[in-house]
Amino acid sequence: MSDPTFPKHFDGKRFYNQDTREALGFLDALRWKLSTRPESSPSFISDVQQSIPPGHIEGSGMRITLVNHSTVLLQQQGINILTDPIWSERASPLSWIGPRRRRKPGVVIEDVPHIHAVLLSHNHYDHLDLPTLRSLAAREDSTFVVPTGCARLLRTQHIEPAHELDWGNHCHCQASPSTACWRCTSQAAVFTRRTSPPRAPCADYRAIRRHQSDRNCVVPARQGWTRKPYKSSQ
């Protein structure tokens, strides 16, 4: 019998999807690595023209700046939102080994304007980059919106405030002339098309404009692997 305190897509240990096949696991990934060869590619590509975003955008217009990978700066109605920020040289727990950056970020981190909210989609190293998050938390008063299970990691690094959202939850951001206020509200999870490892759900955030506020919803997104090699990919 399921515990009524957990959403229907969570059994107390792992998130799951009853209607689709299980995601590939470690042996599948190992078999793929041993049976394929990566295509040759340059170690670094110098084709990025870095830009300096404005401090804010007023009115109904929206400015979208692609920084790199999944790092995107969204600016609208005085609100600045940053998604999955990573400015590190490597997407790895170690600074000397792991996948290395092949292009410069589109914006130097010192030129990033005041960030009202940082949205994290999941806990992979190329999306949840602790050195970058620590830098953002230290320099300004930003709110960090994360999927279920990720806030504890951020709090151990003194990256706060961190608000967790489950699938189907949403939060609103309303801007005044001088500040932005985040209000996280919870509603019943209505998305089930996703399977995830324990305490490491992956979610996509979609910014939906509604009148004078931004609504950010957590929706399922199938993803694989975690920050730890012994946890299976789901």
N, C-alpha and C positions, 0 to 999 in steps of 0.2 A: 504494500500500500504506500503510495507516495505521500511525502510530507507536504501538507497544504501550505507551509510557509515558503516553499520554493516555487518559482514559476514552472509551468508545465514542461518547458524545454530544459529543465535542470533537475537532476535526480538526487542532488546532494553531493555528488562527486564530479560529475561532468555534464557539460551541455551536449545535447544530442538532437538528432533529427530522425524521426521514425520513418520518414517517407522517402529517404534517399540512401544510397549506398554509403558505407563507411569511407572516409578519406584514406588515402594511401598512407602506410606506416613506414617505419624505419627501414625494414628489409626491402620495401619497394623502392625507397629512395637510394639505398645502397646498390641495388641491382641497376637502377638507372645510371648512377654515377660510374659503375664499372663497365657498363655496356655502351656508353656513348662518349664522344669526345667533343669538348667545347670548340666552337668556331673561333678562329683567330680574330683578335681585335686589338686596337692600339691601347697601350697602357694609360694614355691621357690624351684628351682632345681639347685643344685650346680654341673653342669656337663660341664661348659664352661672353656676351657683352653685358656686364653687370650694370644694374640700374639702381637708382635711389628712389624708393617710393615716397609719396607725400606723407605728411604726418597723419592726415585723415581726409576722408571724402564726405562732403556734405551733400544734401539733396538725395534724389532717388537714384542717382547713378551708382554703379558698382565698378570698382577696379579690382582686377584679379592679376596677381603677380606670381608666376611660376618660379619658384626658387630652385628646386631640384627634386627629383623623384616624386614623393607625395607631399612635399613641403610647398604649400600654397598660401599666399597672403591674400585674404579677402577683406576688402574695405568698402563699407557702405554705411551711410547715415551716421557718420561719426564713430562707427564701431570697427575695430581692427581684430580679425580672427586669423590665427595661424594654425595650419593643420600639419600634423606629424613632422615637427621641425627637426632637422638633422644638419648640423654644420661640422660634424666630426670628419676626420680624414678617413676613418674606417667605420663600417657598420659591424661592430664586434665588441665583446666584453673586454678585449685587450687592445691597447693602442698600437701594438707592434705587429699584429697578425690579424688576418681577416679581410673580407672584401674591401677594396680601397676605392676611394672616390676617383672617377675618371673625368670629371668636369668640375670647374669651379661653380660654387653656388651662384645663382642669378643675382643675389643680393648679399653684400657683406653684412655679417650679423650686427656690426656696429651701426649700420644704416637702417636696421629694422625699426620702424616706429613703435610707439607704445602699443603693446598687445593687451587687449581686454580679455581675450579668451584663447586658450590653446586647446585644440581638439586632437585627441589621440585615438586612432582607429583600433590599434592592437599593439601587442607588446614585443613584436620583432625588433631586432636591433636597428634596422633601417627605418623604423617608424617611431620607436620609443628610444630616443637617444639621451641617456642620462646627462652627459656633459653639457649638451645644448639646453636641456630642461633646467639644469642647475643654474646655468648662465641667465636664462630668462627669468627664473624665480628670484635671483639675487638682484636684478637691476630694476624691477618694477613690480607693481601690484597686479599680477595676472591671475586669472582663474583657469584651472586645468580641469577639463571635462574628459573623463576616461571611461572605458567599458568596465563592467563588473570584474573585480579581482585585481585591477591595476592600481587603485588608489593606495593600497598598502605599500607597494613598492615605492611610489613617489613620496609617501610620507616618511619612509625610512631615510630618504635622501633630503628631507626638509624642503620638498617641492610641494607647496601648498598655497591656497586651498585647492584640494582635489575632490571633485564631485563625480561619483560613479553613477552611470546610467546602464540599465539593463535593456535588452531588446524591447523595443516598443515604448521606452521612456523618452521623454523629451525635456528640453529646457528652453527658456526664453531669455533673450537679451534685449533690454530696452535702453536706449541711449538718451541722455540729457545733453544739454549744451557742453557740459564739462566732464561727464563721466558716463560709464555704462554699468548697469546693474544686472547681474545674472540671477535668475530664479529657476531653480531646478524643480520640476514637478514629476511625479511618478504616475504612470497609468498602467493598466494591465498590458502585459506583453502580448502582442498580436502577431508577431513574426515567428515562424518555426523553421524556415528553410535554411538551416545552418547546423553544423556540428563543430564542436570545439573541445580542446583539452581542458582539464580541470583548472578552474580559476584563471583561465586565460582566454576569455571569449574575444573574438574579433568582430568588429562592427564598422560599418561605414556611417559617416555623418553626412547628412544632407541639410544644407542651409535653405530654409524655405521662407521667403519674405511674406509677412502677413501684416499689413498696415504699417505701423511704425515700430515693429519689433521683428527680431530674427528668431525663428524657431528651428532648433537643431534636434533632429531625431536620430535615434540609434536604430539601424536596420541590419538584419543579418547579412553576412558575406562569408562565403566559404573560403577558408584559409588553412594553411598547413604549417606545422611545426611551432615551436615555442622558443623561449630564451634558454631552455635547458634541454640537453640532448636526450635525456632519458624519459622525457614526456612525449607521448605519441602525437602524431600529426592527425588532427581531426578537423 
